[in-house]
Amino acid sequence: MLYSFIAFGSPVRQGIEFTSGSMMTIRFEQQVDQGALREEMASLGHDETIIQRTGDGDYMVRTRELAPEERDPATGEVITPSERAQIKEALEARFGAMTILDFSSVTPTVSTETRDVASIAVAVAAVGILLYITWAFRKLVRSFRFGVCAVIALLHDVLIVLGIFSLLGVIIGMEINAMFVTGILTVIGYSVNNTIVVFDRVRENMAKGFGGPLESIVNRSINETLPRSLNTSLTTLFVLLALFLFGGATIHSFVLVLLLGVVVGTYSSMCVASQLVVVWDRSGFRGFFRPLRRLMPRRATA
């Protein structure tokens, strides 16, 4: 799923880890206009350059992969300076002294491998959660359904976070990178923890012999676990909010993923996973997809 978002025309803006290229953070000693900096990069042959201003007043400059320096095989002397050095020299000549605070470069091969590994990591996590929940609730009737519904809720969480990041990419140029994938995997772990808490209470209430249909037992279980889930999520949100406001710019995307994931994960554990189990129990496998069929356009009859 993550691979399809990244590889097939998603509006999500991708970092250099997924698309290849070079990125550097530069700081000028004097005030430099962003438009003038973009014009200078274009004059150097980098029309594709993406420039963003950081909260500290520095510039994040993203370009295609910059060529390394070329050396004479015999003498080891530099024949052609690296493009990074050429850019630095040209910018200093026009804007004055500057410092490259950070520089990273990713080749197309590495970016493809990173993209594939990220997709595999999300898929393996989903399969592992499905198998674990099926085994953990094996004493319940149709325990496999609990695992499937938990995984669907997790995919719901990932899609919501990806959707919000795609909007932020259009509005403020937010990109997804390797830290984003790390945050998604963390969100999956956190969300499934909340889901298991609800499912475990359902199992306990069934073992205690509470009568009535499954929806009544699920409703009772949600009401019993709601204060715990909300208190846990709120304390986590306070910590993440402090990190987002006072942490460095390098962890902003990671913390934002966690902030969104905690909110969406808490909601899905209560309002998605459990309800899917109830719908599946009442309507069976075919009824489970009946709402989707209602949304599909009907063919006109002659």
VEXSE-51718 format. One record per residue: x, y, z of N, C-alpha, C, O, CB in turn. Coordinates in steps of 0.1 Angstrom, whole numbers, plus 5000, padded with zeros to 4 digits. Glycine has a CB too. Layout:
# VEXSE-51718
XYZXYZXYZXYZXYZ/...
This chain:
# VEXSE-51718
500849885000500050005000500950135000500750224992499150005012/501850135009502750245009503550264996503750374992503750235021/503950144990504650154978503750214967504250294959505050004973/502450174967501550234956501450384958501350454948500250164957/501350434970501250574972502550644967502450754961501150604987/503750584969504950644965505250634951505750724944506150584974/504950514945505350484931504450524920504850544909505650344930/503150544923502150554912501450684912500150684912501250444912/502150794913501550924911500750974923499851054921500550914900/501150944935500551004947500951144948502051184945500950924959/499951224954500351364956501251384968501751494971499051444959/501651274975502551284986503951334981504451274971502651154994/504451434987505851474983506851384989506851365001506051624987/507751334981508751234985510051294988510551384981508851124975/510751254999512051295002513051224994512751144986512351275017/514351274995515351214986515651064989516150994981516651294988/515151015001515350875004514550794994514950674992514950845018/513450844988512650764979512750804965512350734956511250784983/513250924962513350974948514750994943514951014931512551094947/515750984952517151014949517351164948516451234945517650934937/518551204950518951344949519851384960520351304968517651434949/520051514961520951574972520251684979519451754973522251624965/520451694992519851795000520951855009521651785015518651745008/520951985011521852055020521152165027520252235021523052105012/521552185039521052305047522152405048523252375053520652255061/521852525043522952625043522452745051521352775052523152665028/523452815056523252935064524153045059525353035058523552905079/523553165056524253285052524453375064523653375073523553355040/525553445063525853545074525053665073524853735083527353575074/524553695061523653815059522353765053522153645049524353915049/521353855053520053825048520053795033520653875025519053935051/519453685028519453645014518053615010517353545017520353525012/517553685000516253664995516053524988516953474981515853774985/514953454991514753324986514653314971515153224965513453254993/514053424965513853424951515253444944515553384934512953544947/516153524950517453544944518253414945519053384936518153664952/518053344956518853214958518353114947519153044942518553164972/517053114945516553024934517053064921517352974912514953024935/517053194918517653234905519053194903519453154892517453384903/519853204914521253174913521453024910522352984903522053214925/520652944917520652794915520252764901520852674895519752724925/519352834895518952804881520052844872520252774862517652884878/520752954875521852994866522952894866523752884857522353134870/523052814877524052714878523652584872524352484872524452684893/522452584865522052454859521152374867520952254864523152384854/520552424878519752344887518352404887517952464897520352334901/517652394876516252454875515352374884514252424888515752454861/515652244887514752164895514852184910514152114917515052014892/515752274914515952304928514752334936513952424931517052404930/514552274947513452314957514052374969514952314975512552184960/513652494972514252564983513152594994512052644990514952704978/513452565006512552595017513252665028514452635031511952455022/512552755035513152835046512752755059511652715061512552975046/513752745068513552675080513152775091513252895089514852595085/512752725103512452815113513552895119513353005125511752745124/514752855117515952925122516553025112517553085114517052825125/515853035100516353135090517253075080517753145071516953245097/517552945081518452875071517652835059516352845059519152755078/518352785049517652735037517952585035519052535037518152815025/516852505032517052365028516952365013515952405007515952275035/518052325007518152324992518152174987519052104991519352404987/517152144979517152004974517352014959516652084952515751934977/518251924953518551924939518651774935518451684943519852004936/518851764922519151624917520551584923521251664930519251624901/520851454921522051404927523251484922523451494910522251254925/524051544931525251614927526451524924526651434932525551724938/527151554914528251474910529451494919529651604924528651514895/530151384922531351404931532551454923532451474911531751264937/533551484930534751534923535451434915535351314918535751594934/536151474905536951384896538451404899538851514899536551404881/539151294901540551294903541351224892540851124886540851234917/542551264890543451194881543951064887544451064898544751284878/543650954880544050824886545450804888545850734897543550714876/546350874881547750864883548250944894549050894903548450904870/547951074895548451164905547551184917548051224928548751294899/546251154915545351174926544851314928544151354937545951124939/545351404919544951544920543451564914543051494906545851634912/542851664920541451694916541451754902542051864900540751784926/540651694893540551744880539351844879539451954874540451634869/538251784884536951864884536451864898536151764904535951804874/536251984904535651984917534251934918533551924907535652134923/533751884929532451834930531451944928531752064930532251774944/530251904924529152004922528852074935528452194934527951944916/528952014946528652074958529652184961529252294965528851974970/530952164958531952274960531752384950531952504953533352214958/531252354938531052454928529852544932529852664930530752394914/528852484937527652554942528052644953527652764954526452464946/528752594963529252674974530052794970529852904975530052584984/530952774961531752884956530952984949531153104951532852824946/529952944941529153044933528253124943528053244941528352974923/527653054953526853124962527553224971527053334974526053024971/528753184975529553274983530053394975530153504980530853204988/530253374962530653484953529553584952529853704950531053434939/528353544952527153634950526653684964526253804965526053574942/526553604974525853634986526753654998526253695009524753534989/527953624996528853635008529053505015528653395010528353745017/529753515026530153395034528853305037527853365041530853425046/529053175036527953085040528552955045529752925044527053055027/527652875052528152755058527152645054525952665055528252765074/527652535050526752415047526652335061527552275065527352325036/525452345067525252285080525052135079525452055088524152345087/524452095068524151945066524051915051523651995043522851915073/524551795048524551755034524251605033524851525040525851795026/523351565025523051425022522751405008522151485001521851375031/523151285003522851254989522551104988523151014995524151284980/521551074980521050934978520950904963520450984955519550924985/521550794959521550754945520150684942519450644951522650654942/519850674929518550614925518450464930517350424933518450614910/519650394930519550254934519150244949518350164953520950184932/519850324957519550324971518050374974517450314983520550424979/517650474967516250514969515250414965514250394972515950644960/515450334955514550224951514550114962513450064966514950164938/515750084967515849984978515150034990514449954997517249954981/515250164994514650215005513050205004512350175013515050355008/512650244992511150234990510650094991509550074997510850294976/511350004985510849864986510949805000509949745005511749774977/512049845008512149795021511049855030510449785039513549825027/510749985028509650045035508349975033507549955043509550195032/508049945021506749875018506749735024505649695030506549865003/507849665023507849535029507749545044507049455050509249465026/508349645051508249655065506849675070506349615080509149775070/506049755063504649785066503849655064502949615072504049895058/504049585053503349465050503649355060502749285065503649405036/504949335064505349235074504749265087504249175094506849225075/504649395091504049435104502549395104502049345114504249585106/501849425093500449395092500249245093499349195101499849445079/501049165086500849015087501148965101500448875106501748945076/502249015107502648975120501549005130501248925139503949035124/500949115129499849155138498649065136497949025146499349305136/498249035123497148945121497348805127496448755133497048925105/498548755125498848615131498848625146498348525152500248565126/499448725152499448735167498148745173497848675182500348855171/497248835167495948855173495148725171494348685180495148965167/495248655160494548535157494948425168494148355173494848475143/496248425171496748325181496348365195495948285203498248315180/496448495198496148545212494648525215494348495227496548695213/493748535206492348515208491848385203490648375199491548635202/492648285202492348155196491148085204490448005198493548065196/490948125217489948055224488548115221487548055225490148075239/488548225214487248285210486748225197487648175189487348445208/485548225195484948175182485348275171485148395172483448155183/485848215160486248295148487248405152487048525149484948365142/488348365159489348465163490048525151490548635152490448395172/490048465139490648515128490048655124490648745119490548425116/488748665127488048795123488548905131488649015126486548775126/488948885144489548985152490849035146491049155145489748945166/491648945141492948985135492749065122493349165120493748865132/491749015114491549085101491049225104491449325097490549005093/490049245113489549375116490549465122490549585119488349365125/491449415130492549495136493449545125493849665125493349415146/493749465115494649505104493949605095494549705091495049385095/492649595093491949695085491949825092492049925086490449645083/491749825105491849945113493250015112493350135111491549925128/494249925112495649985110495850045096496450155095496649875112/495349975086495450035073494650165072495050265065494849935062/493550175079492750305080493650415086493650525081491550285088/494350375097495250475103496350525094496650645093495950415116/496950435086498050465077497550555066498150655062498750345071/496350525061495750595050495450745054495650835047494550525044/494850755066494550885071495850975072495851085068493850875085/496850915078498150995080498751025066499151135064499150905088/498750935057499250965043498351065037498951155030499250835035/497051065039496251165033496551305038496551405030494751135035/496751315051497051445057498351495052498551615050497051435073/499351405051500651445046500651485032501351575027501651335048/499751425024499651465010499051605009499451685000498651365002/498151645018497551775018498651875023498851985017496351785027/499451835033500551925038501551945027502252045026501151875050/501751835019502751845008502351954998503152024992502951715001/501051954995500552054985500552194991500852294985499152024981/500252205004500052335011501452395015501752515011499152325023/502252325022503452375028504752305023505852325028503452375043/504552205014505752135009506252025018507451995017506852235006/505451975027505851865036506251745028505451705019504851835047/507351685032507851565025507851445034507951455046509251585019/507651325028507851205036509251145033509751155022506751095032/509851095044511151045043511350915052510250865056512251155048/512550875054512750755062512150765076511650675082514150715063/512250885082511650915095510150895095509550855105512051055100/509550925084508050915082507750765083506750725090507550975069/508450685076508250535077508450485091507650405096509150465067/509450535098509650495112508450535120508050455129510950555117/507950655118506750695125505550615122504750585131506550845122/505350575110504250495106504250355113503250315118504150475091/505450295114505550165121505350185136504750095142506950105118/505750295141505450325155503950345158503450295168506250455160/503350415149501850435150501150295149500150275156501350525139/501650215140500950075139501050005152500049945157501649995128/502250005159502449945171501550005182500949935190503849945176/501450135182500650205193499150175190498450155200500950355193/498750185178497350165175496850025178495750005184497050195160/497649925175497249785177497249755192496549675197498149685170/498049835200498049815214496649855220496049785228499149895221/496149965215494750015219493649915215492749885222494450155214/493849865203492849765197492849645206491749585209493149735183/494049595209494049465217493449485231492849395237495549425218/493649605237493049635250491549615249490949555258493349775254/490849675238489449655237489049515234488149455241488949745225/489749445225489549305222489649215234488849125237490449255211/490649245242490949165254489749185264489449085271492249205261/489249305265488049325274486849245269486049195277487749475276/486749245256485649165250485749015254484848955257485649175234/486948965253487248825257486948805271486348705275488648785253/487348895280487048885294485548885297485048805305487748995302/484848975291483348975293482648855288481648805294482849105286/483148805277482648675272482848565282482048475284483148635258/484048555287484448455297483648465310483348365317485948455300/483248585314482448605326481048575324480248565333482548755330/480648545312479248495309478248605307477048575309478848405320/478648725303477648825301476848785288477448755278478348965298/475548785290474748745279474448855269475048965270473448695284/473648825259473348925249474148905236475048825236473549065255/473748975226474448965213475849025215476249095224473649045202/476649005204478049055205478149205205479049255212478849005192/477249275199477349415199477149475213477749575216476249475190/476349405221476149455235477449435243477849515251475049385242/478149315241479349295248480449385243481249435251479849145245/480549415230481549515225481249645230482249715234481549515209/480049695231479649825236480049835251480649935255478149855234/479849725258480149725273481749735274482249805283479649605280/482449665266483849665266484449795263485449835269484449555257/483949865253484449995249484250095260485150175263483750045236/483050095266482750185277483750155289484050255296481350165282/484050035291484950005303486450045300487150075309484849855306/486850035287488250065284488450215279489550265278488749975273/487350285277487450425272488250515281489150585275486050485270/487950525294488850615302490350585302491150675301488350605317/490650455302492050415301492650455288493750515288492250265303/492050435277492550465264492750615262493750665257491650405253/491750695267491850835265492950895274493650985270490450905269/493050845286494150895295495450865290496350945290493950835309/495650745285496950705279497250795267498450835265496950555275/496250815258496550885246496851035249497651095243495350875237/496051095259496251235262497651255268498351355264495251275272/498151165277499451185282500551175272501551245272499751085294/500351075262501251065251501251195242502251235238500950945242/500051245240499951365231500651485237501251565230498451395229/500651495251501251615257502751605255503451705252500951615272/503351485256504751465254505151495239506151565236505251325258/504351445230504651465216504451615212505251665204503751375207/503451675218503251815215504451905219504851995212501951875221/505051865231506251935236507351915226508152005224506551895250/507551795222508651765212508451835199509451885193508751615210/507251845195506951915182507252065183507752125174505551895178/506852125194507052275196508452305199508952415194506152325207/509152225207510452265212511652175206512752205209510552265226/511252075199512351985193512852055180512352155176511751855190/513951995175514552045163513752015151512851935151515951985162/514052085140513352075127513551935121512651895114513852185118/514651865125514851735119513951635123513751535116516251695122/513251645135512351545140510851595138509951525143512651515154/510651705132509251755131508351655123507251635128509251895124/508751605112507951515104507651385112506551335112508551485091/508651335119508551215127507451235138506551155140509851175133/507651345145506751375157505351405151504351365158507251495165/505251475140503851495134503151365131501951355133503951585122/503851275125503351145122502751075135501651025135504351045116/503551085146503151025159501951095164500951035169504251035169/501851235163500751305168499451265161498451235167500951455166/499551265147498351225140498051075142496851045144498651245125/499050995143498750845145498150815159497250735159500050775144/498550885169497950865182496450905182495650825188498650945193/496151015176494751055176493950955167492850915172494651195170/494350935155493650845146493550705152492550635150494250845132/494750655158494750515163493750495175493150395176496150485167/493650595183492750585194491350585189490450505194492850705204/491050665179489650665173489350525166488250475168489550775163/490350475158490050355151489850235160489150145157491150325141/490650235171490450125181489050115186488550005189491550135192/488450225189487150235195486050225184485050165186486950365203/486250295173485150315164485250245150484350255142485050465161/486350175148486550105135486749955137485949875133487750165128/487749915145488049775146486949695153486549595148489349755154/486449745164485349675171484149675163483449565163485149745185/483749785156482549785149482549685137481549625133482249925144/483749675131483949585120483649435124483149355117485349595114/484149405136483949275142482449245143481949135140484649255155/481749345148480249335150479549315137478649225135479649455158/479949395127479249395114479549255107478649195102479749505104/480749205108481049075103480348965110479848875103482649045104/480148975123479448875130477948875127477348765126479648895145/477348985125475948995122475548965107474548895105475449135125/476449005098476148995084476848885076476548855065476349125077/477948835083478748735075479748805066479848925065477848635068/480448715059481448775050480948855039481548965035482248655044/479848815033479248895022478649025027478849135021478148815015/478049025038477449145044478549245049478349365050476649115056/479749185051480849275055481249375045481649485048482149185058/481049335032481349435021480149495015480249565004482149355010/478949475021477749525015477749685015477349735005476549485023/478249755025478349895024479149945012478850055006478849955037/480249875009481049914997480249894984480349984975482349834997/479449794983478749764971477649874969477349914958478049634971/477149924980476150034979476750164974476050244967475550064993/478050184976478650304971479050294956479250394950479850334979/479050174951479450154937478250194928477150154931479950004934/478550264916477450294907476750174901477450074898477950394896/475450174900474750064894474650084879474550194873473350054900/474749964872474649974857473149994853472249944859475149834851/473050074843471650104838471149984831471849914824471650224829/469849954834469249834827468449884815467849984815468349764838/468449794805467749834793466149824795465449844786468149744781/
